[in-house]
């Protein structure tokens, strides 16, 4: 499950960076939506971590 968490975190970081770039240099509303979607991936990662759905290696 650590791989899943890493993938979710990577999607979050890329999405947040893209959302911030869109927010500052493009359409603010679209940038906000991109950031919200990226945050959803972070919330999923946090749930996985809190429920301890990862391997005990």
Secondary structure, DSSP 8 states (H G I E B T S, - for coil): -HHHHHHHHHHHHHHHHHHHHHHHHS-HHHHHHHHHHHHHHHHHHHHHHHTT-S---
